[in-house]
Amino acid sequence: QVQLVESGGGLVQAGGSLRLSCAASGNIFGINAMAWYRQAPGKQRELVALITVLGTTTYADSVKGRFTISRDNARNPVYLQMNSLKPEDTGVYYCAALRSASTDWGQGTQVTVSS
């Protein structure tokens, strides 16, 4: 199991930027990809962005062109640069470590975008 700690959330006006960070500790071997998910009030958790250990990235359509996922090395740490933020980007953002048969989650960090 890996421990994930997110940071960088906060309150920002629409059009602003935030950078989220995710630091992993513990057993990082076997992780195939790192990802950011978000959950808005009353909605299901959804994938925002993902980066594999080979560097391949995937984005939700709603954030393409505005968000960028990156990492310092193959697994750790992982960043989410969020630009041109919109009120609909508001939610709790979770870092996730994806293995073949399991997923480890961070505790989440709140992002609030005011209009």
Backbone bond lengths (Angstrom), bond angles and torsions (degrees), N, CA, C in turn:
res aa  C-N    CA-C-N  psi(-1)  N-CA   C-N-CA  omega(-1)  CA-C   N-CA-C  phi
1 Q - - - 1.458 - - 1.519 108.69 -
2 V 1.329 115.83 148.45 1.449 121.87 179.99 1.519 108.69 -118.93
3 Q 1.306 116.22 144.60 1.457 121.53 176.09 1.524 108.27 -99.07
4 L 1.321 116.08 131.92 1.456 122.08 -177.15 1.523 109.52 -120.39
5 V 1.315 116.13 131.31 1.465 120.96 179.85 1.524 108.57 -125.94
6 E 1.342 115.39 117.86 1.458 120.73 179.06 1.525 110.22 -94.26
7 S 1.312 115.32 153.83 1.460 121.36 174.24 1.519 108.58 -153.32
8 G 1.332 115.53 163.81 1.457 120.34 174.59 1.509 115.71 106.60
9 G 1.318 117.79 -3.94 1.453 119.20 178.57 1.519 111.60 -71.36
10 G 1.330 115.93 173.73 1.455 119.85 178.40 1.506 111.87 162.03
11 L 1.322 114.52 -166.10 1.469 122.76 -179.80 1.521 108.69 -104.59
12 V 1.328 116.26 130.72 1.455 121.01 -179.37 1.519 108.80 -143.75
13 Q 1.311 116.56 150.96 1.460 120.64 176.01 1.519 110.66 -78.08
14 A 1.308 115.49 155.18 1.464 120.29 176.11 1.524 109.95 -55.52
15 G 1.337 114.83 136.92 1.451 120.70 -176.64 1.510 113.60 93.95
16 G 1.314 116.61 -11.88 1.460 121.39 -178.41 1.516 112.44 -83.89
17 S 1.336 114.72 -174.56 1.462 121.53 -176.37 1.524 110.84 -132.27
18 L 1.309 115.18 152.16 1.459 123.07 171.25 1.520 108.23 -142.78
19 R 1.339 115.59 153.44 1.461 120.56 174.91 1.517 108.40 -124.86
20 L 1.322 116.19 119.01 1.454 122.01 177.03 1.524 109.44 -94.61
21 S 1.331 115.18 145.36 1.460 121.67 176.69 1.514 109.60 -124.86
22 C 1.321 115.81 149.48 1.461 121.74 178.01 1.522 107.91 -136.23
23 A 1.318 115.78 118.30 1.459 121.43 177.86 1.519 109.49 -106.80
24 A 1.318 115.46 131.85 1.466 121.15 -179.02 1.515 110.52 -109.57
25 S 1.317 116.26 141.86 1.458 122.06 174.18 1.521 108.92 -140.22
26 G 1.334 115.53 161.65 1.452 119.82 -177.28 1.513 110.44 97.04
27 N 1.312 116.20 -147.02 1.461 121.62 -175.64 1.528 110.94 -82.52
28 I 1.353 116.63 93.74 1.462 120.22 -178.89 1.522 112.15 -91.57
29 F 1.312 117.74 -3.29 1.463 119.88 179.26 1.526 109.56 -72.40
30 G 1.314 116.34 142.54 1.452 120.91 179.70 1.514 113.73 90.86
31 I 1.333 117.04 -2.11 1.463 119.59 177.61 1.525 108.40 -78.49
32 N 1.316 116.33 126.01 1.464 121.45 -178.06 1.529 112.85 -92.34
33 A 1.328 115.56 -27.71 1.455 120.01 -178.06 1.521 109.51 -159.60
34 M 1.323 114.54 156.57 1.460 121.85 172.34 1.525 107.44 -116.86
35 A 1.319 115.67 146.39 1.459 118.53 -175.06 1.523 111.10 -145.68
36 W 1.308 114.41 160.76 1.469 122.94 170.21 1.525 107.78 -116.46
37 Y 1.318 114.51 129.89 1.462 122.25 173.49 1.531 107.42 -117.17
38 R 1.319 115.97 163.81 1.458 119.52 173.17 1.523 109.27 -141.85
39 Q 1.329 113.91 154.51 1.457 120.52 177.82 1.522 109.04 -136.26
40 A 1.314 115.41 115.95 1.460 121.30 176.38 1.528 108.76 -87.74
41 P 1.325 117.48 157.73 1.464 120.42 179.91 1.520 111.84 -55.83
42 G 1.327 116.79 127.92 1.443 121.88 177.92 1.515 115.15 77.01
43 K 1.329 117.08 6.73 1.462 120.37 -178.76 1.527 110.29 -122.31
44 Q 1.329 114.78 164.07 1.450 119.96 178.36 1.532 110.32 -78.17
45 R 1.313 114.41 156.11 1.462 119.51 175.61 1.524 108.49 -66.96
46 E 1.347 116.36 137.30 1.456 120.23 -177.56 1.528 110.64 -131.89
47 L 1.319 115.21 150.24 1.453 121.01 177.14 1.528 109.74 -71.84
48 V 1.317 115.79 131.60 1.458 121.77 176.70 1.530 109.82 -101.62
49 A 1.322 116.90 -51.37 1.464 121.19 -177.56 1.518 109.32 -157.75
50 L 1.333 115.02 151.76 1.457 120.92 -177.70 1.518 108.73 -142.67
51 I 1.324 116.43 144.75 1.464 121.08 174.91 1.523 108.16 -135.71
52 T 1.329 116.47 127.96 1.459 120.72 -179.58 1.529 109.72 -84.24
53 V 1.327 115.53 170.53 1.464 119.36 179.01 1.527 111.32 -65.52
54 L 1.343 116.96 -18.92 1.463 121.26 176.88 1.529 112.01 -88.45
55 G 1.318 116.55 -5.71 1.454 120.08 177.25 1.517 115.57 97.27
56 T 1.303 117.13 1.67 1.462 120.13 177.73 1.534 109.52 -71.37
57 T 1.321 116.26 134.58 1.465 120.38 -178.13 1.524 111.54 -116.43
58 T 1.322 113.98 151.05 1.466 122.40 176.73 1.517 107.74 -136.64
59 Y 1.331 116.65 139.93 1.460 121.38 -179.61 1.528 111.09 -130.45
60 A 1.318 115.48 148.26 1.451 120.30 169.02 1.530 107.97 -65.94
61 D 1.323 116.77 145.98 1.465 120.62 -178.79 1.526 111.08 -57.22
62 S 1.314 116.84 -34.24 1.459 121.12 -174.92 1.527 113.52 -69.51
63 V 1.344 117.64 -15.40 1.463 119.57 -177.57 1.519 112.98 -117.72
64 K 1.310 117.78 -3.16 1.468 120.74 -178.93 1.525 110.22 -58.05
65 G 1.326 115.19 134.63 1.458 120.46 -179.68 1.509 113.88 85.52
66 R 1.340 117.75 -11.37 1.468 120.90 -179.39 1.532 112.27 -116.34
67 F 1.327 116.71 -34.88 1.462 121.99 -177.66 1.530 109.95 -108.87
68 T 1.325 115.54 147.72 1.459 121.48 176.61 1.522 109.61 -135.96
69 I 1.333 115.94 125.37 1.457 121.26 175.26 1.520 108.12 -97.45
70 S 1.326 116.72 139.68 1.461 120.47 -179.65 1.525 108.79 -151.56
71 R 1.314 115.79 172.43 1.453 120.26 179.70 1.515 109.52 -150.31
72 D 1.344 116.71 160.19 1.458 121.11 178.16 1.525 111.36 -83.95
73 N 1.323 116.83 -37.19 1.463 120.56 175.61 1.515 107.21 -141.75
74 A 1.339 117.46 -162.99 1.465 119.90 -169.39 1.527 113.15 -57.13
75 R 1.311 118.31 -33.42 1.459 118.44 -174.57 1.525 114.46 -133.52
76 N 1.319 118.20 -21.65 1.454 118.78 -164.54 1.503 111.06 -152.10
77 P 1.362 120.04 139.63 1.463 125.92 -15.56 1.523 111.89 -78.98
78 V 1.300 115.16 172.93 1.458 121.73 -179.66 1.524 108.66 -122.53
79 Y 1.325 115.52 141.87 1.454 121.29 -177.09 1.526 110.65 -122.49
80 L 1.315 115.01 154.98 1.457 121.19 171.04 1.524 107.06 -131.84
81 Q 1.323 116.16 106.63 1.452 121.65 175.26 1.518 108.28 -87.40
82 M 1.329 115.81 121.50 1.463 121.12 -176.24 1.524 108.78 -117.20
83 N 1.316 115.93 115.74 1.456 121.99 179.07 1.523 110.19 -115.71
84 S 1.319 115.23 163.91 1.472 121.25 178.67 1.522 111.10 49.06
85 L 1.311 116.24 48.49 1.459 121.21 -175.58 1.512 111.32 -64.59
86 K 1.337 114.28 146.09 1.453 122.63 -179.42 1.530 108.58 -120.90
87 P 1.342 117.55 156.93 1.474 119.45 177.52 1.527 112.00 -55.50
88 E 1.317 117.74 -32.82 1.469 120.18 -179.62 1.527 112.82 -72.30
89 D 1.317 118.56 -5.44 1.463 121.30 173.73 1.536 111.59 -83.29
90 T 1.304 116.70 -4.95 1.466 121.44 -179.88 1.520 111.33 -61.76
91 G 1.324 116.53 136.88 1.447 121.76 177.78 1.515 111.53 162.81
92 V 1.314 115.32 -178.47 1.457 120.86 173.41 1.527 107.23 -93.03
93 Y 1.303 115.94 126.57 1.462 122.11 -178.34 1.523 109.10 -101.44
94 Y 1.329 115.64 128.17 1.448 122.27 -177.60 1.524 110.50 -115.89
95 C 1.308 115.55 136.16 1.453 121.61 170.47 1.528 108.26 -87.85
96 A 1.326 116.64 142.85 1.463 120.87 -178.88 1.522 110.19 -136.63
97 A 1.317 115.33 141.57 1.466 122.61 174.09 1.524 107.70 -110.36
98 L 1.317 115.77 118.06 1.459 120.07 -172.39 1.527 110.49 -102.26
99 R 1.317 114.90 125.06 1.462 121.62 171.98 1.525 107.97 -112.82
100 S 1.321 117.34 177.76 1.461 120.78 -178.54 1.520 111.66 -61.05
101 A 1.316 117.33 -38.90 1.459 120.43 -172.28 1.524 114.03 -120.73
102 S 1.308 118.59 4.18 1.459 119.26 -177.68 1.518 110.61 -158.60
103 T 1.324 115.11 163.92 1.467 122.30 177.28 1.519 108.59 -134.35
104 D 1.313 116.09 132.54 1.456 121.64 173.71 1.528 108.73 -102.83
105 W 1.345 115.82 142.56 1.463 121.00 -175.12 1.521 111.28 -120.90
106 G 1.330 115.07 147.56 1.443 120.06 169.36 1.523 109.77 -83.70
107 Q 1.340 115.15 -179.43 1.466 119.47 -176.05 1.521 112.22 -83.73
108 G 1.323 116.94 -13.21 1.458 121.23 178.29 1.510 113.13 94.58
109 T 1.326 115.49 152.56 1.459 122.24 175.91 1.531 108.14 -136.64
110 Q 1.327 115.81 135.02 1.463 120.87 -174.88 1.526 110.76 -80.23
111 V 1.319 115.04 132.50 1.466 122.30 172.21 1.526 107.10 -120.60
112 T 1.317 116.14 124.09 1.461 121.11 179.34 1.521 108.49 -125.36
113 V 1.331 116.03 123.62 1.452 121.63 179.93 1.527 108.11 -112.90
114 S 1.312 116.15 117.51 1.461 120.73 -178.61 1.534 110.04 -92.34
115 S 1.313 114.59 148.17 1.478 119.68 -178.44 1.517 111.45 -90.40
